[in-house]
Amino acid sequence: MWKMRITALIFIALGIFLGSYVIKTENNGTNPFKLGLDLSGGSYLVYKADVSDVSDGEVKSSMDSLRDVIERRINAFGIAEPNVQTETNSIAGESEERLVIELPGVTDLDKAVEMIGQTPFLEFKVERPVEERDAILEEQKKLKDALSQSNDGNDVGDLDIDVNLVKKDPYYISTELTGKYLEKSSLQFSQAGVKNGGSIQSKPIITLSFNKEGADLFEKITTDNVGKTLAIYLDGLVVSAPRVNTAISGGSAIIEGDFTIDEAKEIVGRLNSGALPIPIKLISTNTIGPTLGHNAVNAGVKAGIIGLILVALILILWYRLPGLIAVVALGVYTSLMLWLFKFIPVTLTSAGIAGFIISIGIAVDANILIFERMKEEIADGRTIYTAIDNGFKRAWASIRDANISSIISAIILFWFGTALIKGFALTFGLGIIMSMFTAVTVTRSILLSFSKKESKKNSKIIRFLYKSGLTK
């Protein structure tokens, strides 16, 4: 009996300690809750990634690289807790890769877009075979002539023009070598230099160093294209097209162009902060003001407090002593959950708060199943200790099955849901797991500590305290 009481006291002390920690760290700001964009305010950007030139097997790795690059770029600006995620959306039967960016605290949308847009897209292209070049140029000439004739009222819809050829670059073909494999970029000056008013000045050049995989690709590309030009594109424009005189190993390349020193420095900085492995296009933006986010936090906290108070009142009025003990266990549950949100940490969104509030209801549901079973045991003449013990054992199957099905639902929502749904699923799933612990362990320990195992008969006071409903 004393062991059970000590265990109950430990659980209560743990709840008080964790609750005090949550309140203290929130008040002094040492470890505040991590709030999502909808609660803290900021910018929400959605980009469409162009993966048309990426093989199916490389799409996921390319999107992961894109996400890493963007995160590195944003972190350079000192933004607290940016959230960058990749999504695959199905539109009209076709999949579309998207990059979703949340920037808490950045309410200047133009600034947010500029941050992402400054990251350049670097790619290398080789000369197209003469036959293909001539075929493309021929199709483009046919289209140009047809368009000029259409100004006189002629219809160009029936012309035999290969649309796919018209869209291609007649001079260069894209390779697998992109900024995805860039390890470092630096500013140097050519030894030959350029004349400026009779004096010789060094010309700024940009050197590129690739990782091992990029170095192997670069060596293969230069080996296969000796005697041809290798075009270097930055943000879709040719900045350099040197001739390959021999195969180049070691993974180093040079970009030469009519750069000023300031322009070269800017390009180097942008490349080092992250060259995009695949091009992206902004398709959606949204800004949430800090006032709206603050109001959402207040509304969520208010709803949670009101819900807890109403649940506590109903439990105490209907189940009396067991109801009071359930309220204490519910307090331990709430403290434990709030501490977990800080410890993991969990990014709280309005949907996440909703998941937490719903999990409180499920925690109460487990207690109700136990108490109703206890009432049946007492009605059959069993002592309080035996009724409590049997009530927990015989209600466990229902509690287990109901909670497992809810956990499975939370896992499915987290696995397949969007960022907003994942926030709900995470807090909901954690809440269910913790509610099983508090209902079956904390509530049971406290209830058993109020009863005597050796008691042979229930007194009137005991029967009154454990009887449910508003009757005597």
N, C-alpha and C positions, 0 to 999 in steps of 0.2 A: 504493500500500500504506500509506504513512504517512498519507494522508488518511483511509483507512478506520480506522486505529488511533486517530487523533485523534477521529474521529466516535464510535467506541466509547467512548473515555474521556469524551467529553462526555456521552453517555447515562448512563454509570455515575455521573459526578459529579452530574448532574441528579437521579438517583434518590437519591443520598446526601443532597443538599441538601434535596429535598422531604421525605424521610423524617425528617431532623433538624428541619425546620420543624414537621411534624405532631407529633412527640414534644414539642418545646419548647413549642408553643402549648397543647398539651393539659395539660402538667404545670403551667405557670404560669397557665392559665386565661384567657389573652388572646384566644384564638379557639377555644373548645372545640367539639366536634362538637355539632350541633343534634340533640337526641334527641327522638323522638316520645313520645307519651303512654305507650305500653306499656313504654318504657325509662326514662322519667323519673318516672313516677307522676303522678296527677292525676285529673281528672273528665272523663267522656265523656257528653254529653247529646245526645239526639235529639229534635227537635221536628217536629211535623207542621204544615205551613203550610196555612191555609184560603184557597184560591184560587178558591172557588166564585163569588165576585163579580168575578173578574178575567177579562177576555177572553183567549182562547187566545194571541193575538199578544203580550199584555203579561205573560204568566206569567214568562218568563225574566227580563225587566227588573225585574219586581217582586221576584223571588227574589234577584236581584243586589243590589237596593236593600236588601232585608232583611238580606242577609249583611253589607253595608257598615255598616248601622246597628248591628248586633250587635257587629261588630268595634270600632266606635267606642265603644260602651258598655263593652266589656270592657277596651279599652285605657285607659280612664279610671281603672280600678282598678289599673293598673300590672302586669298579669299578663304575664310574659315569654313571647313566642312563642305566643300563642293561635292555634288553627287552626280556622277557621270555613268550612264548605263546604256547598254545596247539592247535593242528590241527587234524582233522579226514580226512584221505585220503582214497579213494576207489581204490583198486588195484585188477584187475582181479575179480571184483565182491565182494571182501572182504574188509571190512573197516580196517584201520590201524591207531592206535593212535600214534601221533608224538609230540615231544617236540622240539620247535624251539627256539634257544637261540642266541641272538645278544649281543656281548660284545664290545661296542665302545672303541677304544683306545688300545685294546689288540690285537696286531698283531703277538704275539708269539703263534702259534697254539698249540704247545705242552703244554705250560703253561695253555692255555684255557681248553684243554681237561683234564689236570691234576686236575684243579679246580673242574670240574664236577665229574670226576671219583673218587675223594677222598671221596665223600659222600657215606657211606655204606648202604647196604640194609639189614635190620634187620627183621627176621621172626621167628616165633615159630611153631614147628611141634610136633605132638603127635605120639605115637607108632602105627604102622599099625597092624591090626588084624593078628593073626598067619596064618589063612587060606590064606589071600591075600598075606602075605609075602612069604609063601611057593610057591604060584602060580607064583609070579613074579620071584623068584629065579629059579624056574624050567624053565621058558621061557628064562631067561637070560643064563642058563646053556646050553639049547638047541642051542641057537644062538652061544655061545662060541664054543661049540663042532663043529657046522656046519662051523664056520669060520676057525677052525683049520684043518678041512677036506678039505676045499676049497683050501688050499695051495697045495694039491696033485692033483688039477685039477678038483675036484668035483663041481657041480653046487648047490648053496644053495637057488636058487630062488624059488624052488618048495616046500620048507619045510613049514610045518604048524606051523608058529610062530606068536603069537599075538604081533604085533609091538607096540601097545599102552601099553601093560603090560611091555614090555622090557624097555621102556623109563622111567618107574616109579621108584621112590626110594622104595626099598623093605622094608625098616625099618620104615620110618616116613611119615606122611601125613601132608600137609600144613594146617594151620588154618587161620582164618580171622585176627588174631592178628599179626600185622606187625609194622614197625617203624612209620606208619601213625598215630598211637595212642600214640606215645612216647611224654611225656611232658618234662622230664628232665633225664639226666644221670649224675652220679657222681662217683668219685674214692674213694674207702674206702679200709680198710685193715682187713683181717680176724683175729679174736682173737686167733685162734689156732696157726696160723703161720706155718712155715716150717723150717726144720733144715738146717743150712748152716755152715759147719765146726765146729759142736758141739754147735753152738749158735742157738737160736730160732729167726727167723725173720718173721714178719707179711707178709702175702701173699696178693698182690693187687687183689681186686675184683671190679667189675663194677656193680653199682646198677642202676636200671631202675625204673622210676616212670611214670605211664600211666595216661592219662586223664580219665574222668569218664566213657566214652564209652569203653576205653581200659581196665579199671579196671574191668568193668562188664564182658568183654570177658575173661579176665585172670582168674577171679573167676570161671566162667562157665567151662573153659578148665581144670582147676585144680580139680574142683569138679567131672567132668566126667572121670578123668584119675588118681584117687588116686591109688597108688601102681605101677604106670607106670612111665617111664621116659618122660621128656619133653625136647626136643632138641631145643637149641637156635642157630640159624644160623646167621652168619654175612658174607655178601658177598658170600653166597653159601656154606660156610664151617661151620661145627659144631664146636662151641667154648665152648659149655658147654651142658651137658645132665643130669641134676639133676633128682633124683627120687622125685615124688610128694608124700609126706607122708600124707598131709591133704589139704583140700581146702584152698586157699589163697585169702583173701579179702584185700581191701585197695589199690590194684593196684601197688604193688612193686614186683620187681623180681631182681635176682642176676645172674650175669654172672661170673662163675669161670673158669679159664683156666691158662695155663702156661705162664702168661704175665709177662714181666718185668714192672717196674714202668713207664718207658718211653712209652712202647707199650700201657699200660692201659690208660695213659694220652692222647695219640694220639686218641685212640678209643673213649674215653669220649668226646673229643673235636669235633670229627667228628660226633658223634651221636647228640650232642647238637646243632651243626650247621645245622643238618637236616638229619634224617634217611629217605631214600627213601621209600615211601609207596608201590611202585611197581618197579620192575627192568627195567632198560633202556639199550639200546645198540646203540652206535654211528654208524650212517649209512652214514653221509655226513658232510664234512667240507669245509669251504671256507674262505680265508683271503683277505681283501681289504686293501691295503696300504693307508696311510694318503695322499700321493701325489695324488693318483687317486681320492680320495674323495674331496680333495681341488680343483682339476680340474673340477670335476662335479659341485661343488658349483659355481665356476667362470662361467662355461658354462651356468648354469641355470640363474644366475643373468644377464649375458650378453644378453641372449635370451629375458629375460623379459624386459630389458631396450630398446633394439632394437624394440621389438614388441610394447611397449607403445609409442615410438617416431613415428613409422610408422602409428599407429592408430590415434594418435593426429594430425599428418599432414593431413591425409586423411579426418578426421572429419572437421578440420578447412577449408581446401580448398573447400570441397564440401558443407558443411552446414553453413559456415561462423560464424555468432554470435552464433547460437544454437550449432554449432560444438565446438566453443571455450568454451562455458559453459559446454558442455558435457565432455570436457577434464578436466576442473576444477573438475567436479563431479567425473570423473574417478580418479583424484588425491586423492580426499577424500576417494573414495572406496579403493584404494591401501593402503593408510595409515591405514584405519580401518581394512583391512584384515591382514596386517603385525602386527598390534597391537594385534589382536585376536590370531594370531599364538603364540605370546609371552604370552598372558594372560591365555589361556586355560590350558597348552600350547600344541601346536601341534608338533609332531615329524616330521620334514620335511625330506622327501626323494626326490630322483630325480623324482619319479612318482608323489609325492605330489606337487612339483614345477610345473610339467606339468599340473596338475589339476587346479592350481591357474592361470596359463597363459591362459588356455582354458576359465576359468570363466571370465577373462578380456574381451575376445571376446564376450561372452554372454552378459556382461554388456553393451558393445557397441551396440549389436544387439537390445536391448530394446530401446536405444536412437534413433536408426535409425527408428524403427517402429513409435515412437512418432513424430519424425521430418517429416517423409513422410506424416503422417496424418495431421500434422500442415500445410504442404504445400498445401494439398487439401482444407483445410478450408480457407486459405488465398486466393487461386484461386477462391473460391466461393464468395469472397468479404467481408469476416468477418474481424473484427479488430484483431490486434495481440493478445490482451488479450484473446478475445473469441476463437481465433484459438488455442492458447496454452492450454486453459482450455479444449476445446473440443477434442484437439489432445490427451491429456493425458487420458481423460475419455474413448474415443472410441478405443484407442490402448491398454487399460488395459486388455481387455478380451484376446487378442492374447498373450500379455506378460505373463499374469497369467497362461494360459493353457500350453504355451511352457515351462515356468519355473517349473510348478508343475510336468510335465512329466520328466524333467531333475532331479528334486529332488527325484522322485520315483526311477529313474535309479541309482542315487547316493546311496540311502538307500539299494537297492538290492545288489549293488556292495560291500558296506561296510558290509552287513550282511553275505553274502556268500563268499566273496573274501578272498584271502590270505593276509598276512601282507602287501605286496607290493601294492596290489589292494586297501586295506583299506586306505592307505595313500593318494592315488589318490582320492578315493571317498569322504574322509573327506574334503579335501581342495576344491574339486569341489563343493560339496554340500554347504559348508559355503559360497563359492564365489557366488553361484546362489542366496542364500538368501540375502546376502549383496548387490548384484547387483540390485535386485528388490527394495531394500530400496533406494539406491542412484539414480536409474533411475527415480523412481516415486516420490520421496520426495525431494532429493537434487537438481536434475536438474530442477524439476518443480518450486521449490521455487526461484532459481536463475533466471530462465527465466521470471517468473511473476514479479520479482522485477525490470526488465528492461522495463516493459510495463505499460501503464496506462489504468485502467478500464473504465474511462470516455471518452477515446479517441473515436471519431466517424469515423475517416478516417486514413488510413495508408499513411504516407509520402513516397516520393521516396527513401529516405535514409533507412527508416524502411523496405520497400519492398526489397531493395537491400540486407540489412543485413540478412533478413530471407529467401531470395530466395536460393534454392539449385542449385548446379551445377556450371560450370565455365562460364556461360553466364551472361551478365549484367542484 
